[in-house]
Amino acid sequence: MDFREPLSAAAALSSGALAGFVLTNPRNRAWAIYASDREIDRWLSSQPTGVVVALVLAVIAVAALQRSGSRRASWVVGAACALVLIGTRSAVAGASGVDTLIVLHFAKTATAGILLGAAVAAVWGRWAPQLTLVLGVAGAFVLASVQRLPRGDTEYLEPASRSTSAIGEPPMWLLLGTLVLALVSAVVAQKQFRVQRPERRTLQTALATALALALLNRLLGAWIDDHEFGEPLTVWMIIALCLVVVLVCTEVSSRLLPGIDGHFLLAATAVTAAAMPVLDDLRTPRVTTPASAVLMVGVIALALGIVLAVRVPPSLRRPHWGLALAALVPLTTAIQPDLGDDGILLLVRLFVLCTGMGFALATALPASAPVAVLGLALPFASLVFVAATTIPGSRVVLEGPHEPLRAIGVLTRDADTPSSAPVASDHLAGIAMLAVVAYCAYSIRSRRRAPEALA
């Protein structure tokens, strides 16, 4: 039995999970830091910027490593990225202020983008490792931010000199595991097995798409943020326009990609939109569901979706079936926003989402590594979707004995107050995300049926 394949699969899983953890930086509603308003504004601005930069760097890293042609070089780069992340984690404890944290944040996110690119370059074209890479990245996207404070707990509020992220630093076991697995994979890599060679047109399209979507998400997401306290009608008109612009860019880019590789870009966009209502619930302090239960259900459901994608007959191996399942999440939000926001029903929604997500991504896997890394990194940089589902119902408040104290995205609709009843924004957020999923699923299905119609 050749042990290289399962070893590469394990290295891909840990690398994807680590990169995803670093790139997960939500508008967390249960986290606050102590600093001046000006410092907090700089800190907040740096968070999404670092993530969209990582999206572009991931595609560039794949291009560079594909040109080298060496799997060993890809794993060496992955190990080096793990070392850098270990170093930044150690440096956080001694950070002297917000400026240092911002520098460390950019170092972390840039390194995570390169790590994801190295992992894709190393395993793409090999069925089992690329599936475990999808599992690691998708699992981190959905589950990394389940770290949250108990409701009403202020003892663990982090000072500004202690963290570069709203969810904290990656755990040491994940950092060390990725380092060891990448190093061992580099040692045992066989020279005769080369990485996928780059195709110039596909690479250029993927890089142009990464740049366009990164800029659009950063600028349009900030535009929505700037209207946090605007008139509801104005806010939703801006959100609708931003969603249309992002979808048009995604659609055009997917059509420029060869074959059906563009399906992966559409599938990644759709599952990101479908996940937003569940992610919004998981990140609130009022959730009492144990984190261990959330992690177990999410990982099992993602793995189940991926296994089903491999096992079902070819006639059913279509991304839109997974998207149809995942679409049940924003559909229930559109109908009854507070249904399943905690407890068993929250786990049911998570199971449905992750099963559909795993199936959709696994059945839409592209042949090209640059397209793969673009689709895997895109959910973390989808700032327009995040803003569209959080800004209309969010508030920023000042409170507490320490002045100035600024809370990041503090939830204003508390479970024990009359204002916890669903409002129009909650329904509209579900409708908006459902529309995105429906459009992407329709686009995938219509293009797959087009050759059949011509025949």
N, C-alpha and C positions, 0 to 999 in steps of 0.2 A: 504493500500500500504506500502510495506517494503522500508524504505528510506535508508537502509544500502547498498543496491546494487548501487544506483546512487552515494552515498557518497564515496564508495570505488572506483567507476569509476573515480570520480573527483579527488580523492587523487592520484590514479594511473596516471592520465593524468598530473597533476602538478609535481609529483615526477619524471616521465619520462622526462618531458620537462626540469626540473631543472638539472637533471643528465646529459642530453644531452647537455645543454647549457655549463656546466662546462667542459665537455669532448671535446667540439668543440674548437679546437685551430689550425686554418689553417695557412698556409704560406700566410699571408695576404699581398696583394700588395699595400695597401693604408695606411700602418701603419709604424711608425718609432719610435725609442726611442733613447735618448741621453745617451751614456755610452762609455767606452773604448771598443776596439775590444775584449780584453780578457774577459771582463765581459759579453759582448753580446754573445760570443761563449758559455759561460757557460749557459746563459739564454736560448739560442736556443736549446742547447743539452737537457736541462731539460724538454722542452715542450713535445716532443713525448715520452720521458721516463715515465713521469707521466701518460700519457694516457694508455700506454700498461700495466703499473702496475695496473691501475684501471680495466682493462679487467680481469686480474687474480683475483683481490680482489672481483669482482662482483660474480664470480663463487663460491669463498670460502664463501662469505656472504650467498648466497643461501643455500649452504650445511649446514652451521651452523644453520641457521634459520629453515630449514626443519627438522633438528634433534630436535629442540626445540618443533616443532609441533604446535606452537601458532601463530595465525594471529595477536593477540594483541601485542606479542613481536616484530613481524615484523614491525608493524606500529610505535611502540615505538622507534625502531632503526631508522626508517625513519625520525621521528621527531627529534631525536638526531642529525642525519646527517644534517638536515636543520638548526639546531642551530649552529653546527660547521661551516657551510658555511656562516651563518650570521656573525659569529665571524671573520672568515678569511676576509670577505668583509670589515668589519670595520677596521681590522688590516692593510689592504693594504694602506690606506691613511697615516698611520704613519710609513710605512716601510722605513728603513734607507738606503737601498741599494739593489743591485741585489741579494746578498746572501739571504737576508730576503725574497725577492720576490720568489726565488726558493723554499725556505722552505714552504712558503704559497702555492705555486703552487702544490707541492707534497701533502700537506695536503688537498687541494681542490680536486684534482683528486682522491686521495684515498677515500675520503669521498663520492665523486660522485659515484664511483664504488660500495661502500657499500650501498649507497642509492638505486641504481638501483637494486642491489641484494635483498634488503629488499622489494622493491615494487613488484618484480617478485614473491618472496616467499609469499607475502601477498595475491596476487590476482590470481596466476596461477591456472587454472582449473575452473575458473568462467568466462564465455564467455564475458560478457559486459566489466568488468574491464580490462581484458587482452587485449581487442581490443583498449580501450582508452589508455592503457599503450603503445601499439605499435604506436598509433597516436602521443602521446607526444614525444616519443623517435625519431621516424622518422621525425617528424616536426622540432625538434631541430637540427637534423643532417643536414637537408637541409636548414633551414631558420635562424638558430641562428646567422650566420655570415653575415647577410645582413647589419649589422651595418657597415657603411663605411664612409669615409670622402669624401666630394665633391672633384672633380678633381681639383688639383692645390691648395688645401687648406692646409696651413701649420700652421695655427693658433692653431689647436687642436692636434698637435703632442704631444704624451704623454711622459713625462720624465720617465726614468727607475724606479723611485721610486714610481710610481703611479699605475702600473697594472701588474698582473701576467699572462695576456693572451693577445693575439693579438686582441681579440674582446671585451676586458674589463671584468668587473665583472658582475655576474648575477643581474638582477634588483631586488630591494627590494620587489616589489609586488609579484614576483614569489617565493622568499624565504619565505616571511611571509605566502603566500597562502599555500605553501607546508607544512609548520610547522603546521598551524591551521588544515588543512584537515587531516594530519597524526595523530595529537592528537585526533581529534574528532573520526576518524575511530578506533583508539585504544580504546577509551572509549566505543564505541557502539559495538565493536566486540563481537560476541557470542562465548562462550567457546566450545560449541558443534561442531562448524565448525573449523576443524583443517586444517593446511596447508598440502600440498602434502608431503607424506613421501619420503625420498630419496631412489633411487635404486642404489646400490653400483656400479655396472658396468657402468651404465650411468653416474654417478657422476664422477667416475675415468676417463672415456673417455673425458667428458667435461672439466675437470680440465687439463688433459694432452694436449688437443687441445688448450685450452686457453694459456697454457705456451708455446707450440710450435709456435702458430701463433703470440703471443706477441714477442717472441724472433726473429722470422724470420722477422716480419715487422720492428722491431727496427733496426736489423743489416743490412738487405737488403736495407731498406729505407736510412740508413746512407751511405751505399755503393754507391747508386745512387747519393746521395747528394755530395759525395766526388768527383764525376766526372762531376760536373756541367759545367765546362769549358773544358771538354775533347772533343776529336774528336766525331762528331755526330754519326758515325758508331759504335764507341766503346760504346758510351752511350746507344745506342739503343740495342746493343747486350747484355749489362748488364741488361737493363730493361726487355728484353725478357726472359732472364734466371731467373730473380727474379720473374716475373709473373708466369712462369712455376713452379718454386719451391713452391710458395704460393698456386697455384691451385692444385698441387699434394698433398700437406699437407691437404688442405681443402677436397679434394676428398676422400683421405684415411680416414680422421677423420669422414666424413659423413657416410661412409660405416660401420664404427665401431659402430655407434649409432644405437639404436634399432628401428625397424619398419621403418617408413618414417620420423623420427625426423631429420635425416640428411638433408632432403630437406630444412629445415629452415636455416641451415648453408650455403647451396649453394645459396638459395634465397637472404640471407643477403649479401653474397659476390657479387652476380650479380647486385643487386640494387645499391650497393656502387660503383661498376665500372661504371654503367650507369649514376650515378649522377655526376661523376667527371667533365665532360665538362660544365654542367650547373653551378656547384659550382664554377668552375674556372672563369666563366663569372660574377657571382654574386659578387665575391670578388674583382673585379677590380675597380679602381677609375673612369674609363671612363663610367661606367654604369649610366644612367640617370633615369632609371625606379624607381619610388617612392618605398621606402621600404614598405609602407603600402599596395601597390598593390601586391608586391611580397609575403608578408605575407598572404594576403587574398586569393590569387590564390593558393598558396602552401597548406594552411590548407584545403581549400575547396576540392582541388583535392585529397589530402590524404584521407580525410573523404569519398569522393565519391568512391575511390578505395576500401576502407574497406567495405562500405555499399554494393557495387556491389558483393564483395566476399561472403557476407552473403546471398544476395538475389538471385544470379544466380542459375540455376539448378545444382544439384550435378555433372552432367556430364561435366559442364564447370568450375567447381571449381578446377582449376589446376593452380599452380604457374607459369607454363611456358607461360600462356596467358598474365599474367601481365608483365613477363619479356620481352615478344615479344613487348609489347607496350613501355616499358621503353627503349628497345634497339633502338628505333627510334632516341633517343637523340645522342648516340655515332655514329649512322649511318650517321646522317646529319653532324656531326662534321668530320667524315672521308671523306665525299664527298665535303662539303663546310664549312670549319671551322668557318668563320665569319658570317654564316647565323644565324640570331636570337640571336646575342650577346647583344642586347639591345632592348628596346621598347616593342611593342606588341608581336613580334615574340619571344622574350625572355620569356614573360609570357606564350605563347603557348607551348614552349619547357618545361617550368617548369610544366605546367598543365599536359602534356603528361607524363613526368617523374613521378610526384607524384601520378597520378592515377594508373599507372602501378606498382609503388612501393607499394602503399597501398594494391592493389589487390594481388600482389605476396606474400607479408609478411603475410597478413591475411589468405590466402589459404594454407600457408605452416606452420602454427603455430604448434609447437611440443607439445606432451603430457607432456614432462618432463621439469620442471622448470630450471634445470641447462643448458639444451640445449637452452632454451628460452633466458636466460640472456646472454649466450655466443653469440648468434646471434644478440641480440640487442646491445651489446657493441662492436661487431666486426667492424662495419663501422667506428667508431671513431678511432680505432687503425689500420686501413688499410693504413699504411704509405707508402707501396710500390705503391699503386694506386695513392696516392697524389704525390709522387715523380715522377712517370712515366708521369704524365700529366702536371707537373709544371717545373721540372728541365730542360728538353730540350730547353725550350724557355725563361728561366728566366735569370736575371742578378742581381748582387749586386753592388751598386754604392756608392761612397762617394760624398757628396755635401752639400752645405749650409754654413751659416756663423759660425755655432757652430762646433767646432772640438774637439774630433773626433765625427762625426755623421755617423751612419751606418743605412741604410735603409734596412728593412727586406723584401726581395722579391719584390723590386720595379719593376713595369712594364716598360719594355724598348720599346715595340712596342706601340707607342702612336697613338691615332686615327687621329691626325692631321699631321702625318709624313708619308713619303713614306714607312717606314718600317712596317707600320701597315698591309701590305698585308700578307695573310697567307703564311706560310713557310712549308717545308716538315714535320717538327716536329708536327705541328698542325694536319695534316692529319694522321700521324702515331699514335698520341695519341688517336684519335678517333678510328682508326683501332684496336689498342691494347685493349681498353676498350670494344669495340664491340666483340672482340674475347673472352674475359672473360665472358661476358653476354651469348654469344652463347654456350660456353662450359657448363656453369652451367645449362642453360635451357635444353640442350640436355641430361645432366646427370640426371636431375630430370625426364624428360619425359621418358627416356629409363628405368629407374628403376621402375617407376610407371607402365609401360607397361609390365615389365617382368613377374609378376604373371599372367597377362592375357594371355600372350603367352604360359606359361606353362599349363594353363588350357585348 
